Amino acid sequence: MKCLSCKHGDMFPSTTTYFTEFNNCMLIIKNVPCMTCEQCGEIVFSASVHRKIERIVANVKKLTSELTILEYDKVA
């Protein structure tokens, strides 16, 4: 699969750290599966991973603290 951003690099399976901020809270989810462009570094999540991230964020919003760090494999 070619990168949709740079149109030159091939995408390869990888993991990344996902960061989001809400209500003065920083949420960090480590080891999230993704596809990464070998050329420009663009990161793309599959639809299923994106849905799981949304579910994780919604659940964490209920337990809001100032900093939450989660391991993807343990909460997805």
PDB file of N, H, CA, C and O in Angstrom:
ATOM      1  N   MET A   1       0.848  -1.179   0.000  1.00  0.00           N
ATOM      2  CA  MET A   1       0.000   0.000   0.000  1.00  0.00           C
ATOM      3  C   MET A   1       0.890   1.237   0.000  1.00  0.00           C
ATOM      4  O   MET A   1       1.814   1.344   0.806  1.00  0.00           O
ATOM      5  N   LYS A   2       0.609   2.163  -0.901  1.00  0.00           N
ATOM      6  H   LYS A   2      -0.142   2.076  -1.556  1.00  0.00           H
ATOM      7  CA  LYS A   2       1.351   3.423  -0.968  1.00  0.00           C
ATOM      8  C   LYS A   2       0.762   4.437   0.005  1.00  0.00           C
ATOM      9  O   LYS A   2      -0.436   4.422   0.285  1.00  0.00           O
ATOM     10  N   CYS A   3       1.604   5.301   0.508  1.00  0.00           N
ATOM     11  H   CYS A   3       2.578   5.313   0.281  1.00  0.00           H
ATOM     12  CA  CYS A   3       1.191   6.345   1.443  1.00  0.00           C
ATOM     13  C   CYS A   3       0.235   7.324   0.757  1.00  0.00           C
ATOM     14  O   CYS A   3       0.498   7.780  -0.356  1.00  0.00           O
ATOM     15  N   LEU A   4      -0.859   7.638   1.417  1.00  0.00           N
ATOM     16  H   LEU A   4      -1.073   7.267   2.321  1.00  0.00           H
ATOM     17  CA  LEU A   4      -1.820   8.593   0.873  1.00  0.00           C
ATOM     18  C   LEU A   4      -1.336  10.032   1.031  1.00  0.00           C
ATOM     19  O   LEU A   4      -1.841  10.936   0.365  1.00  0.00           O
ATOM     20  N   SER A   5      -0.369  10.243   1.905  1.00  0.00           N
ATOM     21  H   SER A   5       0.041   9.509   2.446  1.00  0.00           H
ATOM     22  CA  SER A   5       0.136  11.586   2.157  1.00  0.00           C
ATOM     23  C   SER A   5       1.222  11.984   1.152  1.00  0.00           C
ATOM     24  O   SER A   5       1.074  12.973   0.435  1.00  0.00           O
ATOM     25  N   CYS A   6       2.312  11.212   1.103  1.00  0.00           N
ATOM     26  H   CYS A   6       2.433  10.409   1.685  1.00  0.00           H
ATOM     27  CA  CYS A   6       3.428  11.584   0.225  1.00  0.00           C
ATOM     28  C   CYS A   6       3.349  10.917  -1.147  1.00  0.00           C
ATOM     29  O   CYS A   6       4.018  11.355  -2.083  1.00  0.00           O
ATOM     30  N   LYS A   7       2.546   9.872  -1.277  1.00  0.00           N
ATOM     31  H   LYS A   7       2.003   9.516  -0.517  1.00  0.00           H
ATOM     32  CA  LYS A   7       2.331   9.128  -2.520  1.00  0.00           C
ATOM     33  C   LYS A   7       3.555   8.336  -2.991  1.00  0.00           C
ATOM     34  O   LYS A   7       3.515   7.736  -4.065  1.00  0.00           O
ATOM     35  N   HIS A   8       4.640   8.323  -2.213  1.00  0.00           N
ATOM     36  H   HIS A   8       4.673   8.810  -1.340  1.00  0.00           H
ATOM     37  CA  HIS A   8       5.859   7.651  -2.647  1.00  0.00           C
ATOM     38  C   HIS A   8       6.216   6.444  -1.788  1.00  0.00           C
ATOM     39  O   HIS A   8       6.607   5.402  -2.314  1.00  0.00           O
ATOM     40  N   GLY A   9       6.086   6.575  -0.497  1.00  0.00           N
ATOM     41  H   GLY A   9       5.768   7.422  -0.070  1.00  0.00           H
ATOM     42  CA  GLY A   9       6.522   5.530   0.417  1.00  0.00           C
ATOM     43  C   GLY A   9       5.530   4.392   0.542  1.00  0.00           C
ATOM     44  O   GLY A   9       4.326   4.566   0.352  1.00  0.00           O
ATOM     45  N   ASP A  10       6.059   3.225   0.866  1.00  0.00           N
ATOM     46  H   ASP A  10       7.037   3.084   1.020  1.00  0.00           H
ATOM     47  CA  ASP A  10       5.220   2.074   1.171  1.00  0.00           C
ATOM     48  C   ASP A  10       4.872   2.100   2.654  1.00  0.00           C
ATOM     49  O   ASP A  10       5.675   2.523   3.485  1.00  0.00           O
ATOM     50  N   MET A  11       3.666   1.642   2.974  1.00  0.00           N
ATOM     51  H   MET A  11       3.013   1.298   2.298  1.00  0.00           H
ATOM     52  CA  MET A  11       3.212   1.573   4.354  1.00  0.00           C
ATOM     53  C   MET A  11       3.574   0.205   4.932  1.00  0.00           C
ATOM     54  O   MET A  11       3.429  -0.816   4.261  1.00  0.00           O
ATOM     55  N   PHE A  12       4.041   0.191   6.171  1.00  0.00           N
ATOM     56  H   PHE A  12       4.159   1.021   6.716  1.00  0.00           H
ATOM     57  CA  PHE A  12       4.389  -1.074   6.810  1.00  0.00           C
ATOM     58  C   PHE A  12       3.756  -1.127   8.200  1.00  0.00           C
ATOM     59  O   PHE A  12       3.568  -0.089   8.835  1.00  0.00           O
ATOM     60  N   PRO A  13       3.424  -2.343   8.679  1.00  0.00           N
ATOM     61  CA  PRO A  13       2.817  -2.478  10.003  1.00  0.00           C
ATOM     62  C   PRO A  13       3.788  -2.022  11.089  1.00  0.00           C
ATOM     63  O   PRO A  13       4.986  -2.295  11.028  1.00  0.00           O
ATOM     64  N   SER A  14       3.249  -1.329  12.073  1.00  0.00           N
ATOM     65  H   SER A  14       2.275  -1.107  12.122  1.00  0.00           H
ATOM     66  CA  SER A  14       4.075  -0.781  13.144  1.00  0.00           C
ATOM     67  C   SER A  14       3.189  -0.550  14.369  1.00  0.00           C
ATOM     68  O   SER A  14       2.018  -0.931  14.386  1.00  0.00           O
ATOM     69  N   THR A  15       3.760   0.072  15.375  1.00  0.00           N
ATOM     70  H   THR A  15       4.711   0.381  15.361  1.00  0.00           H
ATOM     71  CA  THR A  15       2.991   0.549  16.513  1.00  0.00           C
ATOM     72  C   THR A  15       3.411   1.986  16.789  1.00  0.00           C
ATOM     73  O   THR A  15       4.491   2.423  16.392  1.00  0.00           O
ATOM     74  N   THR A  16       2.542   2.705  17.471  1.00  0.00           N
ATOM     75  H   THR A  16       1.664   2.350  17.793  1.00  0.00           H
ATOM     76  CA  THR A  16       2.824   4.096  17.810  1.00  0.00           C
ATOM     77  C   THR A  16       2.238   4.407  19.183  1.00  0.00           C
ATOM     78  O   THR A  16       1.525   3.592  19.769  1.00  0.00           O
ATOM     79  N   THR A  17       2.542   5.567  19.670  1.00  0.00           N
ATOM     80  H   THR A  17       3.120   6.229  19.194  1.00  0.00           H
ATOM     81  CA  THR A  17       1.951   6.066  20.906  1.00  0.00           C
ATOM     82  C   THR A  17       0.939   7.135  20.525  1.00  0.00           C
ATOM     83  O   THR A  17       1.264   8.086  19.814  1.00  0.00           O
ATOM     84  N   TYR A  18      -0.292   6.972  21.004  1.00  0.00           N
ATOM     85  H   TYR A  18      -0.556   6.199  21.582  1.00  0.00           H
ATOM     86  CA  TYR A  18      -1.385   7.890  20.694  1.00  0.00           C
ATOM     87  C   TYR A  18      -1.561   8.856  21.863  1.00  0.00           C
ATOM     88  O   TYR A  18      -1.665   8.440  23.017  1.00  0.00           O
ATOM     89  N   PHE A  19      -1.593  10.150  21.548  1.00  0.00           N
ATOM     90  H   PHE A  19      -1.509  10.488  20.611  1.00  0.00           H
ATOM     91  CA  PHE A  19      -1.773  11.198  22.556  1.00  0.00           C
ATOM     92  C   PHE A  19      -3.062  11.950  22.271  1.00  0.00           C
ATOM     93  O   PHE A  19      -3.363  12.239  21.113  1.00  0.00           O
ATOM     94  N   THR A  20      -3.821  12.268  23.298  1.00  0.00           N
ATOM     95  H   THR A  20      -3.576  12.032  24.239  1.00  0.00           H
ATOM     96  CA  THR A  20      -4.968  13.162  23.153  1.00  0.00           C
ATOM     97  C   THR A  20      -5.144  13.931  24.453  1.00  0.00           C
ATOM     98  O   THR A  20      -4.737  13.472  25.521  1.00  0.00           O
ATOM     99  N   GLU A  21      -5.751  15.096  24.351  1.00  0.00           N
ATOM    100  H   GLU A  21      -6.082  15.468  23.484  1.00  0.00           H
ATOM    101  CA  GLU A  21      -5.972  15.938  25.532  1.00  0.00           C
ATOM    102  C   GLU A  21      -7.441  16.325  25.594  1.00  0.00           C
ATOM    103  O   GLU A  21      -8.036  16.665  24.572  1.00  0.00           O
ATOM    104  N   PHE A  22      -8.026  16.276  26.775  1.00  0.00           N
ATOM    105  H   PHE A  22      -7.543  16.000  27.605  1.00  0.00           H
ATOM    106  CA  PHE A  22      -9.401  16.709  26.984  1.00  0.00           C
ATOM    107  C   PHE A  22      -9.573  17.084  28.449  1.00  0.00           C
ATOM    108  O   PHE A  22      -8.980  16.458  29.328  1.00  0.00           O
ATOM    109  N   ASN A  23     -10.381  18.101  28.712  1.00  0.00           N
ATOM    110  H   ASN A  23     -10.863  18.609  27.998  1.00  0.00           H
ATOM    111  CA  ASN A  23     -10.673  18.534  30.083  1.00  0.00           C
ATOM    112  C   ASN A  23      -9.416  18.662  30.946  1.00  0.00           C
ATOM    113  O   ASN A  23      -9.401  18.197  32.085  1.00  0.00           O
ATOM    114  N   ASN A  24      -8.373  19.282  30.419  1.00  0.00           N
ATOM    115  H   ASN A  24      -8.385  19.659  29.494  1.00  0.00           H
ATOM    116  CA  ASN A  24      -7.103  19.427  31.137  1.00  0.00           C
ATOM    117  C   ASN A  24      -6.474  18.098  31.520  1.00  0.00           C
ATOM    118  O   ASN A  24      -5.715  18.029  32.486  1.00  0.00           O
ATOM    119  N   CYS A  25      -6.781  17.047  30.777  1.00  0.00           N
ATOM    120  H   CYS A  25      -7.398  17.104  29.992  1.00  0.00           H
ATOM    121  CA  CYS A  25      -6.224  15.711  31.013  1.00  0.00           C
ATOM    122  C   CYS A  25      -5.463  15.276  29.765  1.00  0.00           C
ATOM    123  O   CYS A  25      -5.947  15.453  28.647  1.00  0.00           O
ATOM    124  N   MET A  26      -4.285  14.712  29.950  1.00  0.00           N
ATOM    125  H   MET A  26      -3.891  14.568  30.858  1.00  0.00           H
ATOM    126  CA  MET A  26      -3.507  14.160  28.845  1.00  0.00           C
ATOM    127  C   MET A  26      -3.618  12.648  28.921  1.00  0.00           C
ATOM    128  O   MET A  26      -3.260  12.050  29.935  1.00  0.00           O
ATOM    129  N   LEU A  27      -4.114  12.020  27.851  1.00  0.00           N
ATOM    130  H   LEU A  27      -4.405  12.506  27.027  1.00  0.00           H
ATOM    131  CA  LEU A  27      -4.224  10.568  27.763  1.00  0.00           C
ATOM    132  C   LEU A  27      -3.168  10.070  26.792  1.00  0.00           C
ATOM    133  O   LEU A  27      -3.041  10.590  25.684  1.00  0.00           O
ATOM    134  N   ILE A  28      -2.417   9.072  27.205  1.00  0.00           N
ATOM    135  H   ILE A  28      -2.520   8.649  28.105  1.00  0.00           H
ATOM    136  CA  ILE A  28      -1.383   8.458  26.370  1.00  0.00           C
ATOM    137  C   ILE A  28      -1.695   6.970  26.275  1.00  0.00           C
ATOM    138  O   ILE A  28      -1.826   6.293  27.294  1.00  0.00           O
ATOM    139  N   ILE A  29      -1.814   6.459  25.040  1.00  0.00           N
ATOM    140  H   ILE A  29      -1.707   7.009  24.212  1.00  0.00           H
ATOM    141  CA  ILE A  29      -2.031   5.032  24.819  1.00  0.00           C
ATOM    142  C   ILE A  29      -0.808   4.516  24.069  1.00  0.00           C
ATOM    143  O   ILE A  29      -0.540   4.931  22.942  1.00  0.00           O
ATOM    144  N   LYS A  30      -0.072   3.613  24.699  1.00  0.00           N
ATOM    145  H   LYS A  30      -0.290   3.276  25.615  1.00  0.00           H
ATOM    146  CA  LYS A  30       1.170   3.109  24.111  1.00  0.00           C
ATOM    147  C   LYS A  30       0.920   1.864  23.270  1.00  0.00           C
ATOM    148  O   LYS A  30      -0.049   1.137  23.491  1.00  0.00           O
ATOM    149  N   ASN A  31       1.802   1.627  22.305  1.00  0.00           N
ATOM    150  H   ASN A  31       2.589   2.218  22.125  1.00  0.00           H
ATOM    151  CA  ASN A  31       1.813   0.418  21.470  1.00  0.00           C
ATOM    152  C   ASN A  31       0.532   0.203  20.675  1.00  0.00           C
ATOM    153  O   ASN A  31       0.024  -0.916  20.605  1.00  0.00           O
ATOM    154  N   VAL A  32       0.010   1.266  20.078  1.00  0.00           N
ATOM    155  H   VAL A  32       0.423   2.175  20.135  1.00  0.00           H
ATOM    156  CA  VAL A  32      -1.194   1.182  19.257  1.00  0.00           C
ATOM    157  C   VAL A  32      -0.800   0.701  17.852  1.00  0.00           C
ATOM    158  O   VAL A  32       0.077   1.301  17.229  1.00  0.00           O
ATOM    159  N   PRO A  33      -1.431  -0.371  17.341  1.00  0.00           N
ATOM    160  CA  PRO A  33      -1.098  -0.852  16.004  1.00  0.00           C
ATOM    161  C   PRO A  33      -1.471   0.181  14.943  1.00  0.00           C
ATOM    162  O   PRO A  33      -2.504   0.845  15.031  1.00  0.00           O
ATOM    163  N   CYS A  34      -0.604   0.298  13.941  1.00  0.00           N
ATOM    164  H   CYS A  34       0.235  -0.241  13.869  1.00  0.00           H
ATOM    165  CA  CYS A  34      -0.840   1.262  12.869  1.00  0.00           C
ATOM    166  C   CYS A  34      -0.067   0.829  11.628  1.00  0.00           C
ATOM    167  O   CYS A  34       0.645  -0.174  11.638  1.00  0.00           O
ATOM    168  N   MET A  35      -0.222   1.601  10.572  1.00  0.00           N
ATOM    169  H   MET A  35      -0.801   2.417  10.564  1.00  0.00           H
ATOM    170  CA  MET A  35       0.605   1.478   9.375  1.00  0.00           C
ATOM    171  C   MET A  35       1.412   2.768   9.298  1.00  0.00           C
ATOM    172  O   MET A  35       0.865   3.856   9.476  1.00  0.00           O
ATOM    173  N   THR A  36       2.711   2.650   9.032  1.00  0.00           N
ATOM    174  H   THR A  36       3.156   1.766   8.887  1.00  0.00           H
ATOM    175  CA  THR A  36       3.597   3.813   8.989  1.00  0.00           C
ATOM    176  C   THR A  36       4.285   3.876   7.629  1.00  0.00           C
ATOM    177  O   THR A  36       4.740   2.859   7.107  1.00  0.00           O
ATOM    178  N   CYS A  37       4.358   5.074   7.063  1.00  0.00           N
ATOM    179  H   CYS A  37       3.988   5.901   7.487  1.00  0.00           H
ATOM    180  CA  CYS A  37       5.028   5.270   5.775  1.00  0.00           C
ATOM    181  C   CYS A  37       6.537   5.251   5.977  1.00  0.00           C
ATOM    182  O   CYS A  37       7.073   5.952   6.836  1.00  0.00           O
ATOM    183  N   GLU A  38       7.214   4.433   5.168  1.00  0.00           N
ATOM    184  H   GLU A  38       6.778   3.864   4.470  1.00  0.00           H
ATOM    185  CA  GLU A  38       8.672   4.358   5.257  1.00  0.00           C
ATOM    186  C   GLU A  38       9.351   5.631   4.762  1.00  0.00           C
ATOM    187  O   GLU A  38      10.504   5.888   5.106  1.00  0.00           O
ATOM    188  N   GLN A  39       8.653   6.427   3.964  1.00  0.00           N
ATOM    189  H   GLN A  39       7.716   6.218   3.684  1.00  0.00           H
ATOM    190  CA  GLN A  39       9.231   7.633   3.372  1.00  0.00           C
ATOM    191  C   GLN A  39       9.030   8.866   4.261  1.00  0.00           C
ATOM    192  O   GLN A  39       9.992   9.548   4.613  1.00  0.00           O
ATOM    193  N   CYS A  40       7.763   9.146   4.621  1.00  0.00           N
ATOM    194  H   CYS A  40       6.981   8.592   4.335  1.00  0.00           H
ATOM    195  CA  CYS A  40       7.467  10.405   5.318  1.00  0.00           C
ATOM    196  C   CYS A  40       7.070  10.212   6.781  1.00  0.00           C
ATOM    197  O   CYS A  40       6.967  11.188   7.524  1.00  0.00           O
ATOM    198  N   GLY A  41       6.843   8.954   7.206  1.00  0.00           N
ATOM    199  H   GLY A  41       6.927   8.162   6.602  1.00  0.00           H
ATOM    200  CA  GLY A  41       6.489   8.707   8.593  1.00  0.00           C
ATOM    201  C   GLY A  41       5.014   8.876   8.916  1.00  0.00           C
ATOM    202  O   GLY A  41       4.628   8.774  10.080  1.00  0.00           O
ATOM    203  N   GLU A  42       4.180   9.132   7.914  1.00  0.00           N
ATOM    204  H   GLU A  42       4.493   9.215   6.968  1.00  0.00           H
ATOM    205  CA  GLU A  42       2.736   9.266   8.122  1.00  0.00           C
ATOM    206  C   GLU A  42       2.198   8.012   8.808  1.00  0.00           C
ATOM    207  O   GLU A  42       2.594   6.896   8.472  1.00  0.00           O
ATOM    208  N   ILE A  43       1.298   8.201   9.766  1.00  0.00           N
ATOM    209  H   ILE A  43       0.977   9.108  10.038  1.00  0.00           H
ATOM    210  CA  ILE A  43       0.715   7.093  10.525  1.00  0.00           C
ATOM    211  C   ILE A  43      -0.766   6.998  10.198  1.00  0.00           C
ATOM    212  O   ILE A  43      -1.476   8.004  10.178  1.00  0.00           O
ATOM    213  N   VAL A  44      -1.232   5.760   9.937  1.00  0.00           N
ATOM    214  H   VAL A  44      -0.656   4.943   9.953  1.00  0.00           H
ATOM    215  CA  VAL A  44      -2.637   5.518   9.618  1.00  0.00           C
ATOM    216  C   VAL A  44      -3.137   4.387  10.507  1.00  0.00           C
ATOM    217  O   VAL A  44      -2.472   3.362  10.656  1.00  0.00           O
ATOM    218  N   PHE A  45      -4.327   4.584  11.101  1.00  0.00           N
ATOM    219  H   PHE A  45      -4.867   5.417  10.980  1.00  0.00           H
ATOM    220  CA  PHE A  45      -4.965   3.553  11.910  1.00  0.00           C
ATOM    221  C   PHE A  45      -6.045   2.865  11.082  1.00  0.00           C
ATOM    222  O   PHE A  45      -6.720   3.508  10.278  1.00  0.00           O
ATOM    223  N   SER A  46      -6.206   1.569  11.279  1.00  0.00           N
ATOM    224  H   SER A  46      -5.657   1.047  11.932  1.00  0.00           H
ATOM    225  CA  SER A  46      -7.318   0.865  10.641  1.00  0.00           C
ATOM    226  C   SER A  46      -8.611   1.332  11.292  1.00  0.00           C
ATOM    227  O   SER A  46      -8.593   1.929  12.368  1.00  0.00           O
ATOM    228  N   ALA A  47      -9.733   1.057  10.636  1.00  0.00           N
ATOM    229  H   ALA A  47      -9.747   0.571   9.762  1.00  0.00           H
ATOM    230  CA  ALA A  47     -11.034   1.458  11.174  1.00  0.00           C
ATOM    231  C   ALA A  47     -11.289   0.796  12.524  1.00  0.00           C
ATOM    232  O   ALA A  47     -11.822   1.433  13.432  1.00  0.00           O
ATOM    233  N   SER A  48     -10.916  -0.476  12.667  1.00  0.00           N
ATOM    234  H   SER A  48     -10.483  -0.994  11.929  1.00  0.00           H
ATOM    235  CA  SER A  48     -11.169  -1.180  13.931  1.00  0.00           C
ATOM    236  C   SER A  48     -10.320  -0.606  15.068  1.00  0.00           C
ATOM    237  O   SER A  48     -10.807  -0.467  16.190  1.00  0.00           O
ATOM    238  N   VAL A  49      -9.066  -0.275  14.792  1.00  0.00           N
ATOM    239  H   VAL A  49      -8.670  -0.388  13.881  1.00  0.00           H
ATOM    240  CA  VAL A  49      -8.203   0.332  15.820  1.00  0.00           C
ATOM    241  C   VAL A  49      -8.750   1.712  16.185  1.00  0.00           C
ATOM    242  O   VAL A  49      -8.773   2.083  17.359  1.00  0.00           O
ATOM    243  N   HIS A  50      -9.188   2.464  15.187  1.00  0.00           N
ATOM    244  H   HIS A  50      -9.169   2.163  14.234  1.00  0.00           H
ATOM    245  CA  HIS A  50      -9.737   3.794  15.459  1.00  0.00           C
ATOM    246  C   HIS A  50     -10.978   3.695  16.350  1.00  0.00           C
ATOM    247  O   HIS A  50     -11.137   4.499  17.269  1.00  0.00           O
ATOM    248  N   ARG A  51     -11.852   2.728  16.094  1.00  0.00           N
ATOM    249  H   ARG A  51     -11.722   2.075  15.348  1.00  0.00           H
ATOM    250  CA  ARG A  51     -13.041   2.540  16.939  1.00  0.00           C
ATOM    251  C   ARG A  51     -12.645   2.179  18.370  1.00  0.00           C
ATOM    252  O   ARG A  51     -13.247   2.666  19.326  1.00  0.00           O
ATOM    253  N   LYS A  52     -11.626   1.320  18.515  1.00  0.00           N
ATOM    254  H   LYS A  52     -11.136   0.924  17.738  1.00  0.00           H
ATOM    255  CA  LYS A  52     -11.170   0.943  19.856  1.00  0.00           C
ATOM    256  C   LYS A  52     -10.578   2.145  20.589  1.00  0.00           C
ATOM    257  O   LYS A  52     -10.805   2.312  21.787  1.00  0.00           O
ATOM    258  N   ILE A  53      -9.826   2.978  19.881  1.00  0.00           N
ATOM    259  H   ILE A  53      -9.642   2.842  18.907  1.00  0.00           H
ATOM    260  CA  ILE A  53      -9.274   4.189  20.498  1.00  0.00           C
ATOM    261  C   ILE A  53     -10.407   5.079  20.980  1.00  0.00           C
ATOM    262  O   ILE A  53     -10.351   5.598  22.095  1.00  0.00           O
ATOM    263  N   GLU A  54     -11.441   5.267  20.156  1.00  0.00           N
ATOM    264  H   GLU A  54     -11.487   4.845  19.250  1.00  0.00           H
ATOM    265  CA  GLU A  54     -12.584   6.092  20.556  1.00  0.00           C
ATOM    266  C   GLU A  54     -13.262   5.523  21.800  1.00  0.00           C
ATOM    267  O   GLU A  54     -13.662   6.279  22.685  1.00  0.00           O
ATOM    268  N   ARG A  55     -13.394   4.192  21.877  1.00  0.00           N
ATOM    269  H   ARG A  55     -13.069   3.578  21.158  1.00  0.00           H
ATOM    270  CA  ARG A  55     -14.026   3.547  23.036  1.00  0.00           C
ATOM    271  C   ARG A  55     -13.160   3.739  24.287  1.00  0.00           C
ATOM    272  O   ARG A  55     -13.668   4.031  25.369  1.00  0.00           O
ATOM    273  N   ILE A  56     -11.844   3.570  24.117  1.00  0.00           N
ATOM    274  H   ILE A  56     -11.431   3.334  23.238  1.00  0.00           H
ATOM    275  CA  ILE A  56     -10.916   3.761  25.240  1.00  0.00           C
ATOM    276  C   ILE A  56     -11.021   5.194  25.758  1.00  0.00           C
ATOM    277  O   ILE A  56     -11.123   5.408  26.966  1.00  0.00           O
ATOM    278  N   VAL A  57     -10.997   6.172  24.857  1.00  0.00           N
ATOM    279  H   VAL A  57     -10.914   5.998  23.876  1.00  0.00           H
ATOM    280  CA  VAL A  57     -11.072   7.584  25.261  1.00  0.00           C
ATOM    281  C   VAL A  57     -12.388   7.853  25.985  1.00  0.00           C
ATOM    282  O   VAL A  57     -12.398   8.534  27.011  1.00  0.00           O
ATOM    283  N   ALA A  58     -13.495   7.329  25.467  1.00  0.00           N
ATOM    284  H   ALA A  58     -13.487   6.777  24.633  1.00  0.00           H
ATOM    285  CA  ALA A  58     -14.793   7.537  26.115  1.00  0.00           C
ATOM    286  C   ALA A  58     -14.801   6.955  27.522  1.00  0.00           C
ATOM    287  O   ALA A  58     -15.325   7.574  28.448  1.00  0.00           O
ATOM    288  N   ASN A  59     -14.223   5.768  27.690  1.00  0.00           N
ATOM    289  H   ASN A  59     -13.797   5.265  26.938  1.00  0.00           H
ATOM    290  CA  ASN A  59     -14.165   5.146  29.018  1.00  0.00           C
ATOM    291  C   ASN A  59     -13.276   5.932  29.974  1.00  0.00           C
ATOM    292  O   ASN A  59     -13.610   6.090  31.148  1.00  0.00           O
ATOM    293  N   VAL A  60     -12.159   6.418  29.480  1.00  0.00           N
ATOM    294  H   VAL A  60     -11.887   6.289  28.526  1.00  0.00           H
ATOM    295  CA  VAL A  60     -11.231   7.167  30.330  1.00  0.00           C
ATOM    296  C   VAL A  60     -11.842   8.508  30.743  1.00  0.00           C
ATOM    297  O   VAL A  60     -11.594   8.988  31.849  1.00  0.00           O
ATOM    298  N   LYS A  61     -12.635   9.110  29.862  1.00  0.00           N
ATOM    299  H   LYS A  61     -12.836   8.720  28.963  1.00  0.00           H
ATOM    300  CA  LYS A  61     -13.273  10.394  30.202  1.00  0.00           C
ATOM    301  C   LYS A  61     -14.135  10.263  31.453  1.00  0.00           C
ATOM    302  O   LYS A  61     -14.306  11.229  32.198  1.00  0.00           O
ATOM    303  N   LYS A  62     -14.675   9.078  31.681  1.00  0.00           N
ATOM    304  H   LYS A  62     -14.536   8.293  31.076  1.00  0.00           H
ATOM    305  CA  LYS A  62     -15.492   8.841  32.870  1.00  0.00           C
ATOM    306  C   LYS A  62     -14.632   8.816  34.137  1.00  0.00           C
ATOM    307  O   LYS A  62     -15.133   9.059  35.235  1.00  0.00           O
ATOM    308  N   LEU A  63     -13.341   8.521  33.983  1.00  0.00           N
ATOM    309  H   LEU A  63     -12.933   8.324  33.092  1.00  0.00           H
ATOM    310  CA  LEU A  63     -12.428   8.377  35.117  1.00  0.00           C
ATOM    311  C   LEU A  63     -11.371   9.476  35.142  1.00  0.00           C
ATOM    312  O   LEU A  63     -10.299   9.294  35.719  1.00  0.00           O
ATOM    313  N   THR A  64     -11.661  10.593  34.530  1.00  0.00           N
ATOM    314  H   THR A  64     -12.531  10.741  34.061  1.00  0.00           H
ATOM    315  CA  THR A  64     -10.680  11.641  34.265  1.00  0.00           C
ATOM    316  C   THR A  64      -9.794  11.970  35.461  1.00  0.00           C
ATOM    317  O   THR A  64     -10.264  12.202  36.575  1.00  0.00           O
ATOM    318  N   SER A  65      -8.499  11.978  35.185  1.00  0.00           N
ATOM    319  H   SER A  65      -8.117  11.789  34.280  1.00  0.00           H
ATOM    320  CA  SER A  65      -7.493  12.508  36.092  1.00  0.00           C
ATOM    321  C   SER A  65      -6.573  13.368  35.229  1.00  0.00           C
ATOM    322  O   SER A  65      -6.850  13.548  34.043  1.00  0.00           O
ATOM    323  N   GLU A  66      -5.518  13.890  35.773  1.00  0.00           N
ATOM    324  H   GLU A  66      -5.293  13.743  36.737  1.00  0.00           H
ATOM    325  CA  GLU A  66      -4.676  14.765  34.977  1.00  0.00           C
ATOM    326  C   GLU A  66      -3.804  14.025  33.977  1.00  0.00           C
ATOM    327  O   GLU A  66      -3.467  14.586  32.934  1.00  0.00           O
ATOM    328  N   LEU A  67      -3.429  12.792  34.259  1.00  0.00           N
ATOM    329  H   LEU A  67      -3.703  12.337  35.107  1.00  0.00           H
ATOM    330  CA  LEU A  67      -2.579  12.032  33.343  1.00  0.00           C
ATOM    331  C   LEU A  67      -2.962  10.568  33.429  1.00  0.00           C
ATOM    332  O   LEU A  67      -3.024   9.991  34.515  1.00  0.00           O
ATOM    333  N   THR A  68      -3.221   9.968  32.264  1.00  0.00           N
ATOM    334  H   THR A  68      -3.170  10.437  31.382  1.00  0.00           H
ATOM    335  CA  THR A  68      -3.526   8.546  32.205  1.00  0.00           C
ATOM    336  C   THR A  68      -2.688   7.938  31.092  1.00  0.00           C
ATOM    337  O   THR A  68      -2.706   8.437  29.967  1.00  0.00           O
ATOM    338  N   ILE A  69      -1.956   6.870  31.385  1.00  0.00           N
ATOM    339  H   ILE A  69      -1.942   6.465  32.299  1.00  0.00           H
ATOM    340  CA  ILE A  69      -1.152   6.171  30.391  1.00  0.00           C
ATOM    341  C   ILE A  69      -1.632   4.732  30.354  1.00  0.00           C
ATOM    342  O   ILE A  69      -1.666   4.051  31.380  1.00  0.00           O
ATOM    343  N   LEU A  70      -2.004   4.274  29.164  1.00  0.00           N
ATOM    344  H   LEU A  70      -1.976   4.827  28.332  1.00  0.00           H
ATOM    345  CA  LEU A  70      -2.538   2.932  29.007  1.00  0.00           C
ATOM    346  C   LEU A  70      -1.727   2.140  27.997  1.00  0.00           C
ATOM    347  O   LEU A  70      -1.117   2.718  27.097  1.00  0.00           O
ATOM    348  N   GLU A  71      -1.717   0.834  28.136  1.00  0.00           N
ATOM    349  H   GLU A  71      -2.213   0.364  28.867  1.00  0.00           H
ATOM    350  CA  GLU A  71      -1.101  -0.091  27.186  1.00  0.00           C
ATOM    351  C   GLU A  71      -2.218  -0.598  26.286  1.00  0.00           C
ATOM    352  O   GLU A  71      -3.160  -1.213  26.786  1.00  0.00           O
ATOM    353  N   TYR A  72      -2.150  -0.366  24.984  1.00  0.00           N
ATOM    354  H   TYR A  72      -1.385   0.134  24.579  1.00  0.00           H
ATOM    355  CA  TYR A  72      -3.215  -0.696  24.048  1.00  0.00           C
ATOM    356  C   TYR A  72      -3.675  -2.152  24.206  1.00  0.00           C
ATOM    357  O   TYR A  72      -4.872  -2.411  24.329  1.00  0.00           O
ATOM    358  N   ASP A  73      -2.744  -3.090  24.203  1.00  0.00           N
ATOM    359  H   ASP A  73      -1.771  -2.880  24.103  1.00  0.00           H
ATOM    360  CA  ASP A  73      -3.088  -4.511  24.260  1.00  0.00           C
ATOM    361  C   ASP A  73      -3.873  -4.887  25.521  1.00  0.00           C
ATOM    362  O   ASP A  73      -4.616  -5.868  25.518  1.00  0.00           O
ATOM    363  N   LYS A  74      -3.713  -4.125  26.577  1.00  0.00           N
ATOM    364  H   LYS A  74      -3.109  -3.328  26.579  1.00  0.00           H
ATOM    365  CA  LYS A  74      -4.366  -4.447  27.832  1.00  0.00           C
ATOM    366  C   LYS A  74      -5.757  -3.831  27.970  1.00  0.00           C
ATOM    367  O   LYS A  74      -6.523  -4.247  28.840  1.00  0.00           O
ATOM    368  N   VAL A  75      -6.103  -2.841  27.126  1.00  0.00           N
ATOM    369  H   VAL A  75      -5.481  -2.504  26.420  1.00  0.00           H
ATOM    370  CA  VAL A  75      -7.393  -2.177  27.256  1.00  0.00           C
ATOM    371  C   VAL A  75      -8.257  -2.267  26.008  1.00  0.00           C
ATOM    372  O   VAL A  75      -9.443  -1.945  26.072  1.00  0.00           O
ATOM    373  N   ALA A  76      -7.711  -2.690  24.886  1.00  0.00           N
ATOM    374  H   ALA A  76      -6.747  -2.951  24.834  1.00  0.00           H
ATOM    375  CA  ALA A  76      -8.462  -2.735  23.630  1.00  0.00           C
ATOM    376  C   ALA A  76      -9.422  -3.907  23.585  1.00  0.00           C
ATOM    377  O   ALA A  76     -10.130  -4.088  22.594  1.00  0.00           O
TER     378      ALA A  76
END
